[in-house]
Amino acid sequence: MARIVLVMHEPLGSAFADCAAHVLGQQPALAVFDVIADEDPEVVTERLTRALVEHADNDVLVLSDIVGATPFNIARKALAQAAQQGIEGHLVTGTNLCMVLKALTANQNDPEKFSETIRQAAVRGIVDAASLV
């Protein structure tokens, strides 16, 4: 199973992790990198790259909040640097709680299929409540 890493604007990653712990009834197996507004993106990129490489026992799935935003750019750069050291990783953005929960409960070994499963969980979780009546 892939290692799951949340790279998001502070405090969103921590909030997702806390909510997942509440829903699942246990601390989730994921790493959180909340990006602080004033923090130097290069410093965070280096720290994230180190963490990806040091804990590289599995493939990595990185979930980010907004495409093109600072956390997304940090994650993309860190994954590229980790790839140069042989680490396989995938970045999926637009994260919602459905994605986080699916990532924590789905058991897939194929990184491409796993990323698509997580993306589909996000889409299925978006429902106009009026259609449920």
Buried (B, 14 or more C-beta within 10 A) or exposed (E): BBBBBBBBBBEBBBBBBBBBBEBEEEEBEBBBBBBEEEBEEEEBBBBBBEBBBEEBEBBBBBBBBBEEBBBBBBBBBBBEBBEEEEBEBBBBBBBBBBBBBBBBEBEBEEBEEBBBBBBEBBEEEEEEEEEEE
